[in-house]
Amino acid sequence: MAMDVDTTSGLLRLPDRIEPPAEAKIAAPYSLDRQGASNSQPLPAAVPATATIPVIEERRRSPRIECRGTAEISTATNTAPVIGEITNISLHGCYVKTTTVLALDTDVSLAVESLGISIRTQAKVRATYPSTGMGLCFGEMDAEQQAQVGLMLKALWARRTSLS
């Protein structure tokens, strides 16, 4: 299987269609009856060699870069902010590792800091993982906020390439 490397993001790009080897034999599972004996139906034939394996499409608009820093998330109704660790960031969002998660589509005020660079912006909760963290999508940003995100990404990218 041939893979291409996207030199701008450093990510591997998989082909749209992956063909299993012709000799691969993949049998579908069969069921057991209530007594634990297999049903009388024979196992289905092997999957044809032309079958495709589904490839999950990336939904993010821009690649994320690993980072370490702090995050403070506030809502209009919470009296105490949710504190967490930012683990990756992109032009359009970030992931915050925290044991407290908010409901999907909650509008929040977000303050993150990494490498001495601070960003304050509005965001929306787009993914939640109970007791683990949540993915946030940045809201509308003014020019100064966009510049801070760009500065942080540039510093993180420079740090990443210097460590390699």
Long-range contacts (C-beta under 8 A, 24 or more apart in sequence): 9-63, 10-63, 11-63, 14-55, 16-55, 17-52, 18-52, 18-53, 18-55, 19-49, 19-50, 19-52, 20-47, 20-49, 20-51, 20-53, 21-49, 22-49, 24-49, 26-51, 60-90, 60-92, 60-93, 61-90, 61-91, 61-92, 62-90, 62-91, 62-92, 63-90, 64-88, 64-89, 64-90, 64-93, 64-94, 64-95, 65-89, 65-90, 65-153, 65-156, 65-157, 65-160, 66-156, 66-160, 67-114, 67-115, 67-152, 67-156, 68-114, 69-112, 69-113, 69-114, 69-115, 70-112, 70-113, 70-114, 71-96, 71-98, 71-110, 71-111, 71-112, 72-110, 72-111, 72-112, 73-98, 73-102, 73-108, 73-109, 73-110, 73-123, 73-136, 74-108, 74-109, 75-102, 75-106, 75-107, 75-108, 75-109, 76-107, 84-133, 86-112, 86-114, 87-133, 89-114, 89-149, 89-152, 89-153, 89-156, 90-153, 91-149, 91-150, 91-153, 92-137, 92-138, 93-123, 93-126, 93-135, 93-136, 93-137, 93-138, 94-135, 94-136, 94-138, 95-133, 95-134, 95-135, 95-136, 96-133, 96-134, 96-136, 97-132, 97-133, 98-133, 98-134, 99-131, 99-132, 101-125, 101-128, 101-129, 101-130, 101-131, 101-132, 101-133, 101-134, 102-128, 102-134, 103-128, 104-128, 107-139, 108-136, 110-136, 110-138, 114-152, 114-156, 115-152, 115-155, 115-156, 115-159, 117-148, 117-151, 117-152, 117-155, 118-148, 119-145, 119-148, 119-149, 119-152, 120-145, 121-145
